[in-house]
Amino acid sequence: MKKYTQVYKPTRREKEVLELISQGFSNSEITEKLLIQPSTLHTHLTNLYDKYNLSNTQSEKSVIRTRLALRYLQETGRLEEEIKC
């Protein structure tokens, strides 16, 4: 895992991936919606794990995806909105 020494913001495409993860889409659904290969999604996810300092080996993938989605929602100011709904 790369260690980012400064804050790196997700790219436009990574934000699209984060948005779909936060909506509960599976990897296969994300690849279909974004018209990308599974290997491309894997690259986006690996980059996001690094940017958010999440190790995909430290716990189950579903837990990592949840943490990733929560951090994204928190950054975009939508975490509180999601909880209220």
ABEGO torsion letter per residue (X at the ends): XBBBABBBBBBAAAAAAAAAAAAGBBAAAAAAAAGBBAAAAAAAAAAAAAAAGBBAAABBAAAAAAAAAAAAAAAAGAAAAAAAX
